[in-house]
Amino acid sequence: MMAAGRAGELGRSVLLLEKNKELGVKLLMTGKDRCNVTHYTEDINSLIEAYGKNGRFLYSSFARFGNLKVMEFFESRGVKLKVERGQRVFPVSDSSGDIRNALINFLTEGRVEVRTGTVVKSLKSNVESWQIEGDDLQLKIEEVVLNNGEHIKAKRFIVTTGGLSYPATGSTGDGYDWARELGHNVIEPRPALSPIVLDDWFVEDLEGLSLRNVELSIWDNQGKKVDAKFGEMLFTKRGISGPVVLDLSKKVGELLEFSAGEVVPRGGATKEGRERWDLEERGQKRNRVDLKIDLKPALDFAKLDRRIQRDFQEGNNKQFKNILDKLLPKKMIPVVIKLTKINPEKQVNLVTKEERKRLVRALKEFPLHAESLVGFGKAIITTGGIDLKEVDSKTMQSRLVNNLYFAGEVLDLDGPTGGYNLQVAWSTGYAAGNDLMKN
Ligand SMILES: Cc1cc2nc3c(=O)[nH]c(=O)nc-3n(C[C@H](O)[C@H](O)[C@H](O)COP(=O)(O)OP(=O)(O)OC[C@H]3O[C@@H](n4cnc5c(N)ncnc54)[C@H](O)[C@@H]3O)c2cc1C
């Protein structure tokens, strides 16, 4: 919508083809229907760092149409915005519908013709696919072919088909297939910002428990801390979810067997790749990755030990199981008792130093074992996508196909939660639409 709107604003004749019956189905779901539009910061470098090594690709499009311009864009169209905790920007109305309406108005102003319920089947180039490996052929798209057999010609084509996450919203990875057929490399799409499935006996006991102000960390098989995030998380039926979990999930996914940046061979492996990752359906077991929750990140081991000793002194005659409610949410108490192997009936003044240390450890390093990511069905974003080396970062133009552009999640770009991913869609979409200015 941003790409089409910008091209329309520049006076181009634009046709927007959308598979769904309405525009912006995923957009409406964002930020729990409130739409975390972008991330507020005045420091473009810190913004870009959040995207990891591929973030550099974004310098140019962020410089032209970055987070502050995006805020201006929506505010100037009557959508008042607010900045919440973690610099997350939302509409004051808390309604993602307002963001979508602003974009629809943008399309109308730019006289963009919109055809919903229209599925693009393929892109037809001037060169047969068997010739594509040839060196000096000037590849061009001539038309798109729709599912109903209709052909539509155009001068330029922008592919913004999204990733593979939440495929029910229409993002079924079609753009990856088209790109491969045209000779583009596609970095293997994998789920990111995904809930994590755990292989721990207590998961169902903790279902529904939400934790605030905790630190979740990832450990490699050498016992080294790989990454950690502080914030909120929650237990689900099969594992964990919530902001810190989603933000660590990409790393967990990498450690669960596959190495990062695996490149899918041209023209192949699409379906296989998807199946490999659709763990929800396959219920396939993988390596386990060690995670730990620090339930008391404000206290180090010694301070927490002193605090527990104090609690024990104050409740001298109490049984161990009855003293933990000051330290832990109720649901966790039986689990922690089992983990510490301390007799729940034991009087606290009889708890040994060794036992107390085990309790401190259970609170500072509550152990979890990641078995898999939930998969594309519930991943907020797809990592991987069109190889950035083959796309011009200023214009989003393909380096292989003269009149083809890519924007949004279909590119090999992904950020953490907090408005970063829509920002990619706004900036790269704007850049692609903007380039249609040239003849
Ligand atoms: C539940 C959820 C919450 C999220 N919350 C946030 C948030 O608060 N903030 C944030 O920054 N990010 C959020 N994200 C991520 C963000 O929504 C995406 O990164 C963003 O929508 C990507 O935009 P896009 O236009 O590239 O792709 P999409 O929004 O996926 O749009 C792609 C469109 O292409 C259409 N399409 C695909 N194939 C075809 C075809 N063959 N023919 C015709 N049309 C086709 C699809 O129907 C779809 O409408 C969230 C994601 C999810 C799933």
The ligand as a Gaussian input file, in Angstrom:
#p B3LYP/6-31G(d) Opt

LIG

0 1
 C        0.125000     -11.103000      14.621000
 C        1.154000     -10.143000      14.084000
 C        1.383000      -8.954000      14.749000
 C        2.338000      -8.067000      14.265000
 N        2.514000      -6.892000      14.925000
 C        3.431000      -6.011000      14.464000
 C        3.550000      -4.731000      15.064000
 O        2.788000      -4.361000      15.957000
 N        4.523000      -3.912000      14.597000
 C        5.353000      -4.266000      13.568000
 O        6.231000      -3.483000      13.220000
 N        5.206000      -5.444000      12.938000
 C        4.258000      -6.311000      13.344000
 N        4.090000      -7.499000      12.683000
 C        4.883000      -7.748000      11.456000
 C        4.261000      -6.971000      10.265000
 O        2.872000      -7.166000      10.257000
 C        4.838000      -7.418000       8.934000
 O        6.233000      -7.348000       8.976000
 C        4.290000      -6.539000       7.791000
 O        2.897000      -6.694000       7.697000
 C        4.954000      -6.880000       6.470000
 O        4.348000      -6.102000       5.483000
 P        4.348000      -6.572000       3.955000
 O        3.488000      -5.582000       3.242000
 O        5.710000      -6.792000       3.503000
 O        3.630000      -7.987000       3.962000
 P        2.139000      -8.395000       4.391000
 O        1.601000      -7.458000       5.389000
 O        2.190000      -9.826000       4.726000
 O        1.308000      -8.183000       3.051000
 C        1.510000      -8.996000       1.922000
 C        0.246000      -8.944000       1.099000
 O        0.472000      -9.564000      -0.156000
 C       -0.675000     -10.322000      -0.504000
 N       -0.278000     -11.394000      -1.402000
 C        0.590000     -12.400000      -1.168000
 N        0.697000     -13.207000      -2.242000
 C       -0.125000     -12.693000      -3.195000
 C       -0.467000     -13.070000      -4.528000
 N        0.050000     -14.174000      -5.100000
 N       -1.358000     -12.313000      -5.214000
 C       -1.914000     -11.216000      -4.638000
 N       -1.633000     -10.800000      -3.388000
 C       -0.761000     -11.540000      -2.669000
 C       -1.168000     -10.873000       0.825000
 O       -2.530000     -11.257000       0.756000
 C       -0.896000      -9.702000       1.772000
 O       -2.016000      -8.876000       1.899000
 C        3.110000      -8.390000      13.117000
 C        2.865000      -9.582000      12.450000
 C        1.891000     -10.450000      12.915000
 C        1.637000     -11.724000      12.165000

